[in-house]
Amino acid sequence: MFDVIVVGARCAGASLAMLLARSGHRVALIDRASFPSDTMSTHFMWQRGAARLHKWELLDRLEARGCAPIRKITFDVGPVQLSGVGPAVAGAANTYCPRRTVLDALLVEAAVESGADLIEGFVVDELLWSEGRVVGVKGHHRGHAESSNSSLRARIVVGADGLHSAVATAVGARAYRGHRALTGVYYSYWSGLTGLGASFHARPGRLILVWPTNDELTCIYVAWPHEEFRQVRKDAEHNFHAALDLVPGLRDAVASAPREQRFVGTDDLPNLYRTSAGPGWALAGDAGHHKDPSTGMGMSDAFVGAELLAEAIHDGLVGLRPMDDALADYQHHRDVLTANGFELSLSTARLAPLSTRLEAFYRIAADQPKVVCQIFGVLGGSIPIGDVYPGAQQPADNRSPAY
Ligand SMILES: Cc1cc2nc3c(=O)[nH]c(=O)nc-3n(C[C@H](O)[C@H](O)[C@H](O)COP(=O)(O)OP(=O)(O)OC[C@H]3O[C@@H](n4cnc5c(N)ncnc54)[C@H](O)[C@@H]3O)c2cc1C
């Protein structure tokens, strides 16, 4: 019998398992994958995410695994370019771009070192229930027949099993604040492009991201409007290179560099929250809240949510608060803390042309390093948009600003 079973062992699940194990709880960390392994995701991490790794004493370890800090980003909106980096968040001054093969393995390793029991290659098929509460999971080892099912029991089961969460489906978690998918994306990796640095290029109908990552590779990501993506898929490579033409010199630089991996693409990018707490269960990370990746906030939000949920579950397990109340508080706080980023992601993913008002603002800001720093703080989700952008609406509860 475990205190907690966590299904899914990446940014949300491995962090949560680590934090709970560090608080002395008996945790099973389950994933159908084994580690190290990749997943469909690029990996830009703002200071908000790096601050959690720093607090958990994992940031130095990440750097030691070949993930260099990114100290300068170019934000290029066409007629204006801003260069800088956002303000430090709780001791984390820089941004990072760790390959998921490196980051997720490091988190899993930290969970195991902290005392969590890792069960890799195990697919959770269904939940066990007793008197209306979730009390465990049933599943099978990958490569074995589903008939060779085994069960594990715990006081709480957490679904940190991603957008298509089996746990969310099994508990019937309700979606809210849903918004249709806005973009479709392709990305890949090139060697020999380290001189490009890190940049974010917004053009009407396109978003192009360039990030240096582990092994001296550069990850390049292009987003198109969701409704164009079916057409884009017909010749992804050609359309990808055509998009790079929107950034002077980028297409030629990329054409002369070796591409090291296949193109990865998806338009399965809905924007939604799900009810994330109920009797004996909770949802963490993408399972409970998913948004367009254009702003690169998913991993940082997964860390923030894992920290909130670990605190709530700990309080419930040791009797500081009734468990169901603690889990409900977790959902409320997660929604508050992710609301700015959700709205910013929606507005970025619309890939709208730059308004004359914003262009004027960026032109004035470009000569003011302090304002540029704050703009990066907004993009990274550490400063509310209403504090920086003129005319941005900031509701009284600071939850959903919209420009
Ligand atoms: C194209 C793309 C680009 C992105 N770029 C960025 C970026 O630059 N920066 C950023 O911060 N975020 C980015 N994101 C978002 C980021 O990938 C997610 O927010 C993040 O991975 C969420 O982590 P998670 O732990 O919740 O879920 P996941 O990373 O999805 O992990 C879920 C885990 O659950 C396991 N699992 C699922 N079902 C079962 C089951 N039934 N039994 C056992 N195990 C199971 C899976 O094997 C998986 O390992 C991007 C996403 C996409 C799609």
The ligand as an ORCA input file, in Angstrom:
! r2SCAN-3c Opt
* xyz 0 1
  C       5.088     20.755    -29.731
  C       5.191     21.138    -28.280
  C       6.169     22.023    -27.869
  C       6.255     22.393    -26.516
  N       7.233     23.265    -26.146
  C       7.342     23.632    -24.848
  C       8.379     24.524    -24.436
  O       9.208     24.999    -25.219
  N       8.434     24.853    -23.108
  C       7.524     24.373    -22.203
  O       7.619     24.721    -21.013
  N       6.549     23.520    -22.569
  C       6.444     23.137    -23.865
  N       5.455     22.266    -24.237
  C       4.502     21.793    -23.204
  C       5.135     20.683    -22.377
  O       5.577     19.653    -23.217
  C       4.099     20.112    -21.398
  O       3.413     21.154    -20.747
  C       4.780     19.221    -20.371
  O       5.411     18.144    -21.002
  C       3.757     18.691    -19.380
  O       4.366     17.703    -18.586
  P       3.523     16.554    -17.915
  O       4.459     15.886    -16.976
  O       2.245     17.099    -17.415
  O       3.074     15.572    -19.097
  P       3.884     14.765    -20.189
  O       5.207     15.359    -20.454
  O       2.934     14.608    -21.335
  O       4.132     13.331    -19.514
  C       3.088     12.423    -19.313
  C       3.691     11.056    -19.039
  O       2.605     10.175    -18.707
  C       2.860      8.894    -19.240
  N       1.575      8.201    -19.406
  C       0.505      8.611    -20.137
  N      -0.498      7.716    -20.029
  C      -0.052      6.717    -19.224
  C      -0.636      5.508    -18.740
  N      -1.896      5.161    -19.060
  N       0.099      4.707    -17.955
  C       1.362      5.048    -17.608
  N       1.967      6.199    -18.026
  C       1.267      7.014    -18.819
  C       3.536      9.195    -20.581
  O       4.299      8.080    -21.002
  C       4.385     10.419    -20.242
  O       5.700     10.059    -19.897
  C       5.346     21.862    -25.572
  C       4.365     20.956    -25.982
  C       4.282     20.595    -27.327
  C       3.222     19.621    -27.745
*
